[in-house]
Structure formats: structure tokens, C-alpha cells
Amino acid sequence: MKSRQALEHLARYYDCVSLEGFVRETKFVATDIRELLTGEARCARAYYTQYAKVIREIAPSLGFKGRRSDSSNNINAADPVNSMLNYGFGVLSGIVRTAVHGAGLDPAIGFIHEPMGQTGTSSPLVYDWEENYRVLVDLTVLDILREGGHRRSDFEWTDQYRSRVGPVIGKRIITVLYDMFRRKVLFHGKSATFSVLVDLDGQRLVRFLQEKQRSLSFEKPLPVDLSLIDAVTRERILTMSVEERKRLGIGKTTYWYQRQKALAGKPTKLYRKVAERLAMGPDLRTGSESPSFPSD
């Protein structure tokens, strides 16, 4: 999943995201693996610059300034958000490693990342493979922070002022990330979960290595979160009539709460059924277009 795809998704909900800035900073041409990795690092920095803006809007008290580590080690994070990302990437590595072994492949033999050395890793294939799913960890952390209720005391701090994920937050990351992997997306015309897709990657890689297929692409769809209120949905809520609200089966308490959030311009979440009803379109039977607040 490309960083740009993820930012396009976030830009629907957060005005602070600048796609133009990201595109401007990530133009490069690579002629070998070394240049490709350098370009990848540039893209990651530009991506997390925009991602940090969203985090600061959601949870300004956590002091997230940007990605400080590319490690899955939870003990070297500079702040709570980085420790959450590190922890999530560690869980992701476990999921991917299982898929690698399930496909009968050696995790020590990769095609982009280097093997063990001064700057390498003991499992380069795992690192190569998980690049396709790292954005799911980013979205997991956003989902948890949007839930609210988080405090700096939920994290542990070392004598060197390094942040570690506490047991409550750690358990929540595992739960939300595994829920993310159970989400269904449309892939090549068929519905599949990310858990299925990560295993399918292994099967396709094996066929490619055995020269049973000519090309190999790890492109994946992004999980579209219908539960977040974007600009279109916000306008829909603000202009909805009483008759239309009733026809869609949206309770007046739910509507009142979401309308207050929409008026304040604050990001919030909807129950998926409510989001799907709002996506149905305007009330063609009543033809009502005037904004109204439910009074019943």
C-alpha cells in the first residue's frame, strides 16, 4: 500500500494533510536497490510529516513530532505515539513471519532489505513483505487515539526518558490491528480479508519464483473506513431534514450528537450502519433540501 494512497484517504477527513507537499518531496528516480531504499526513506519521512499533523490534531498532549525510529522494538521510542507504532510493527512482523513460513520461504532471503550485517536484518523477507501492510498499523494507532481516554500515564518511561507501551495500550493495539486484518476489501473483483491477502502474497511469490507466473505485484486496496465523518458526510448531516432522518432510521439522539460534532468541525466516528445509511443519498421522495434540526 503506497504512502500516497494512505494520505489521500486521510485527506478526506483532515484538512491539515497536504498531498501537494508530499508529492513535491517524493519525486525520485532509482536505478538500483541502494537508490530505491534511499528514495523509500525520503517517502517515509514525507509521509510521516503529514501523518504527524493528523496525530497532533487528535492527541496534541502526546507530543508526537514525527517518526523517530523504524524499529519494531518497543524500548527505544522517543514518545508515546512512536512506542505505539513500534509495538504495532512488532505485532505485524509476527503476522507476516507466520505467512512467510506458511509459504515455505526462508525469511533470511529477501529481495530489497539486506541480510544481517552492520545495517541489515536477520529476516529481510519479513521486512520486504510487511511493507505492504505497515499502513494498517498507522491506521490502527489513529483509531485508538480517536477513541480518546489516553493519558501519558498509560505509558511507561525509562530512566533515559524513552517511552514504552503499557499493558492496556498494548492489548488494545493487538485487538484493533487483528480487527483490521479481518476487514474485507475488494481485491481483483473478489471480497477478501487482509488475513487472506497476506497468505495469498506468499502463494503468488512462490509461483513467481517457480516461474509459473510472469509478473508479481503486491499492490493492495486501502481499507476504507466508512465510520469516519468526511466533508461530504458532514454536509449531509447538517442539511438533513427530519423526514429524511426518520426515513433512514437514524435515531434523534445519534443525529443530535453527530450534528454537534459536525457544527464544531471535529472528527468523529459513526456506527457503520449509520454511515452506510448516510451514504444512501438525499431523500428523493420528499425532495427536502433545507437544513433542519430534529425537534421530536
ZARO-805070 format. One line per field, with one value per residue (C-alpha): residue in one letter; x, y, z. Coordinates in steps of 0.1 Angstrom, whole numbers, plus 5000, padded with zeros to 4 digits. Each point is the difference from the previous one (the first is absolute). Example, Ala and Ser with C-alpha at 12.3 -4.5 7.8 and 13.67 -1.06 7.14 Angstrom:
<sites>
res	(A | S)
X	(5123 | 5014)
Y	(4955 | 5034)
Z	(5078 | 4993)
</sites>
This chain:
<sites>
res	(M | K | S | R | Q | A | L | E | H | L | A | R | Y | Y | D | C | V | S | L | E | G | F | V | R | E | T | K | F | V | A | T | D | I | R | E | L | L | T | G | E | A | R | C | A | R | A | Y | Y | T | Q | Y | A | K | V | I | R | E | I | A | P | S | L | G | F | K | G | R | R | S | D | S | S | N | N | I | N | A | A | D | P | V | N | S | M | L | N | Y | G | F | G | V | L | S | G | I | V | R | T | A | V | H | G | A | G | L | D | P | A | I | G | F | I | H | E | P | M | G | Q | T | G | T | S | S | P | L | V | Y | D | W | E | E | N | Y | R | V | L | V | D | L | T | V | L | D | I | L | R | E | G | G | H | R | R | S | D | F | E | W | T | D | Q | Y | R | S | R | V | G | P | V | I | G | K | R | I | I | T | V | L | Y | D | M | F | R | R | K | V | L | F | H | G | K | S | A | T | F | S | V | L | V | D | L | D | G | Q | R | L | V | R | F | L | Q | E | K | Q | R | S | L | S | F | E | K | P | L | P | V | D | L | S | L | I | D | A | V | T | R | E | R | I | L | T | M | S | V | E | E | R | K | R | L | G | I | G | K | T | T | Y | W | Y | Q | R | Q | K | A | L | A | G | K | P | T | K | L | Y | R | K | V | A | E | R | L | A | M | G | P | D | L | R | T | G | S | E | S | P | S | F | P | S | D)
X	(5000 | 5015 | 5005 | 4982 | 4970 | 4999 | 5003 | 4973 | 4978 | 5009 | 4996 | 4963 | 4996 | 5028 | 5007 | 5035 | 5012 | 5019 | 5001 | 5019 | 5027 | 5004 | 5001 | 5026 | 5023 | 4998 | 5010 | 5030 | 5015 | 5017 | 5024 | 5010 | 4989 | 5021 | 4983 | 4967 | 5005 | 5011 | 4969 | 4979 | 5015 | 4991 | 4964 | 4998 | 5012 | 4976 | 4971 | 5006 | 5002 | 4964 | 4990 | 5014 | 4977 | 4970 | 5013 | 5006 | 4964 | 4986 | 5024 | 5021 | 5009 | 5021 | 5027 | 5003 | 5024 | 5007 | 5013 | 5031 | 5007 | 4994 | 5003 | 4975 | 5018 | 4977 | 5028 | 5016 | 4971 | 5004 | 4963 | 4968 | 4988 | 5033 | 4999 | 4965 | 5012 | 5030 | 4978 | 4976 | 5028 | 5012 | 4966 | 4999 | 5034 | 4986 | 4970 | 5022 | 5026 | 4973 | 4989 | 5036 | 5005 | 4966 | 5010 | 5032 | 5023 | 5032 | 4996 | 5037 | 4999 | 4984 | 5000 | 5003 | 5011 | 5035 | 5009 | 5016 | 5029 | 5009 | 4968 | 4981 | 4974 | 4998 | 4966 | 5002 | 4971 | 4977 | 5010 | 4994 | 4966 | 4987 | 5005 | 4967 | 4982 | 5017 | 4973 | 4976 | 5021 | 4999 | 4962 | 4997 | 5019 | 4977 | 4969 | 5012 | 5008 | 4967 | 4983 | 5014 | 5006 | 5037 | 5025 | 5037 | 4997 | 4988 | 5037 | 5031 | 5031 | 5036 | 5028 | 5011 | 4966 | 4990 | 4964 | 4986 | 4965 | 4982 | 4980 | 4966 | 5010 | 5020 | 4969 | 4980 | 5025 | 4999 | 4961 | 4996 | 5027 | 4986 | 4966 | 5016 | 5013 | 4965 | 4986 | 4987 | 5011 | 4994 | 5031 | 5000 | 4962 | 4997 | 4994 | 5028 | 5014 | 5036 | 5007 | 4992 | 5020 | 5032 | 4999 | 4992 | 5031 | 5021 | 4983 | 5004 | 5037 | 5006 | 4984 | 5021 | 5032 | 4991 | 4994 | 4964 | 4989 | 5017 | 4995 | 4995 | 4982 | 4993 | 4976 | 4972 | 4968 | 4997 | 4974 | 4974 | 4987 | 4963 | 4997 | 5020 | 4982 | 5015 | 4991 | 4971 | 4985 | 5003 | 4980 | 4975 | 4994 | 4997 | 4974 | 4979 | 4963 | 4980 | 4981 | 5032 | 5015 | 4969 | 5000 | 5036 | 4993 | 5025 | 4991 | 4996 | 5025 | 5026 | 4993 | 5001 | 5034 | 5015 | 4985 | 5017 | 5033 | 4995 | 4992 | 5032 | 5020 | 5014 | 5009 | 4978 | 4988 | 4967 | 4986 | 5005 | 4963 | 4994 | 5029 | 4985 | 4966 | 5015 | 5017 | 4966 | 4995 | 4974 | 4964 | 4985 | 4965 | 4997 | 5024 | 5009 | 5032 | 4996 | 5021 | 4980 | 5006 | 4978 | 4976 | 4980)
Y	(5000 | 5032 | 5030 | 5023 | 4977 | 5002 | 5038 | 5004 | 4980 | 5022 | 5032 | 4992 | 5005 | 5024 | 5033 | 5002 | 4973 | 5014 | 4977 | 5026 | 5002 | 4962 | 4997 | 5028 | 4983 | 4965 | 5003 | 4978 | 4976 | 4968 | 4980 | 4975 | 4986 | 5025 | 5029 | 4984 | 4996 | 5037 | 5011 | 4978 | 5017 | 5034 | 4989 | 4987 | 5034 | 5019 | 4977 | 5002 | 5038 | 5000 | 4972 | 5019 | 5029 | 4977 | 4986 | 5034 | 5010 | 4969 | 4997 | 5032 | 4990 | 4970 | 5022 | 4981 | 5020 | 4972 | 4965 | 4997 | 4963 | 4974 | 4972 | 4975 | 5002 | 5015 | 5012 | 5028 | 5023 | 5037 | 5006 | 4980 | 5001 | 4986 | 4973 | 4991 | 4998 | 4979 | 4976 | 4997 | 4994 | 4972 | 4984 | 5004 | 4983 | 4970 | 4998 | 5002 | 4976 | 4974 | 5005 | 4998 | 4966 | 4988 | 5006 | 4979 | 5030 | 5009 | 5034 | 5005 | 5003 | 5033 | 5020 | 5037 | 5001 | 4988 | 4969 | 5001 | 5024 | 5034 | 5016 | 4969 | 4977 | 4963 | 4997 | 5022 | 4982 | 5008 | 5037 | 4999 | 4983 | 5022 | 5032 | 4992 | 5001 | 5026 | 5025 | 4978 | 5006 | 5038 | 4998 | 4978 | 5027 | 5027 | 4980 | 4995 | 5036 | 5011 | 4979 | 5024 | 4993 | 4996 | 5016 | 5002 | 4978 | 4972 | 4997 | 4990 | 5022 | 4989 | 5019 | 5012 | 5015 | 4974 | 4990 | 4965 | 4988 | 4989 | 4968 | 5016 | 5019 | 4970 | 4977 | 5026 | 5003 | 4962 | 4999 | 5029 | 4988 | 4965 | 5015 | 5020 | 4968 | 4985 | 5029 | 4991 | 5019 | 4995 | 4984 | 4990 | 5000 | 4978 | 5007 | 4990 | 5008 | 5013 | 4967 | 4982 | 5024 | 4997 | 4962 | 5005 | 5022 | 4969 | 4977 | 5026 | 5005 | 4963 | 4997 | 5029 | 4985 | 4967 | 5019 | 4990 | 5036 | 5028 | 5030 | 5008 | 5029 | 5005 | 5030 | 4999 | 5020 | 5023 | 4991 | 5028 | 5009 | 5010 | 5008 | 5032 | 5032 | 5016 | 5034 | 4986 | 4981 | 5030 | 5021 | 4972 | 5001 | 5038 | 5002 | 4969 | 5005 | 4984 | 4979 | 4987 | 4992 | 4979 | 4983 | 4989 | 4987 | 5022 | 5007 | 5036 | 4996 | 4987 | 5027 | 5028 | 4988 | 4997 | 5034 | 5016 | 4985 | 5010 | 5036 | 5001 | 4986 | 4972 | 4966 | 4973 | 4965 | 4985 | 4965 | 4982 | 4996 | 5037 | 5008 | 4977 | 5016 | 5035 | 4988 | 4991 | 5035 | 5027 | 4994 | 4999 | 4994 | 5032 | 5021 | 5019 | 5019 | 5025 | 4994 | 4990 | 4989 | 4972 | 5013 | 4968)
Z	(5000 | 4989 | 5024 | 4975 | 5001 | 5037 | 5001 | 4974 | 5024 | 5029 | 4980 | 4997 | 5038 | 5010 | 4983 | 5015 | 4976 | 4970 | 4970 | 4980 | 5025 | 5001 | 4962 | 4998 | 5024 | 4987 | 4963 | 4993 | 4974 | 5012 | 4978 | 5027 | 5034 | 5019 | 4983 | 5004 | 5038 | 5002 | 4981 | 5023 | 5030 | 4985 | 4994 | 5036 | 5014 | 4978 | 5009 | 5038 | 4998 | 4988 | 5023 | 5030 | 4992 | 5004 | 5032 | 5015 | 4991 | 5017 | 5030 | 5004 | 5036 | 4989 | 4984 | 4967 | 4977 | 4975 | 4995 | 5021 | 4995 | 4973 | 5025 | 5013 | 5034 | 5026 | 5023 | 4980 | 4992 | 5004 | 5008 | 5007 | 4963 | 4988 | 5026 | 4988 | 4964 | 5010 | 5019 | 4971 | 4976 | 5023 | 4999 | 4962 | 4997 | 5018 | 4977 | 4969 | 5013 | 5004 | 4964 | 4988 | 5018 | 4988 | 4964 | 5006 | 4995 | 5018 | 5019 | 4998 | 4962 | 4988 | 4969 | 5012 | 5036 | 5008 | 5021 | 5034 | 5001 | 5013 | 4988 | 4989 | 5016 | 5008 | 4981 | 4969 | 4983 | 5029 | 4998 | 4962 | 5004 | 5028 | 4980 | 4983 | 5034 | 5021 | 4993 | 5019 | 5031 | 4994 | 4997 | 5031 | 5020 | 4986 | 5009 | 5036 | 5005 | 4985 | 5027 | 5026 | 5036 | 4996 | 5024 | 5003 | 5031 | 4978 | 4988 | 5019 | 5000 | 5004 | 5018 | 4965 | 4994 | 4975 | 4996 | 5002 | 4994 | 5031 | 5002 | 4995 | 4968 | 4988 | 5002 | 4983 | 4971 | 4995 | 5000 | 4976 | 4976 | 4999 | 4993 | 4972 | 4985 | 5001 | 4979 | 4966 | 4969 | 4963 | 4984 | 4964 | 4999 | 5031 | 5037 | 5023 | 5034 | 5005 | 5019 | 4967 | 4979 | 5021 | 4994 | 4964 | 4996 | 5010 | 4975 | 4972 | 5009 | 4999 | 4965 | 4988 | 5013 | 4984 | 4967 | 5000 | 4996 | 4981 | 5023 | 5036 | 5016 | 5037 | 4994 | 5026 | 5005 | 5030 | 5026 | 4996 | 5034 | 4994 | 5037 | 4998 | 4991 | 4969 | 4985 | 4979 | 5029 | 5023 | 4974 | 4997 | 5038 | 5002 | 4971 | 5009 | 5006 | 5028 | 4974 | 4985 | 5033 | 5009 | 4966 | 5004 | 5035 | 5018 | 5036 | 5011 | 5028 | 4975 | 4976 | 5026 | 5012 | 4965 | 4990 | 5029 | 4990 | 4964 | 5010 | 5020 | 4971 | 5021 | 4987 | 5015 | 4992 | 4990 | 5005 | 4967 | 4994 | 5005 | 4976 | 4974 | 5003 | 4996 | 4969 | 4984 | 4986 | 5004 | 5007 | 4965 | 5013 | 5020 | 4979 | 5031 | 4999 | 5029 | 5031 | 5030 | 5035 | 5013 | 5026 | 5007)
</sites>
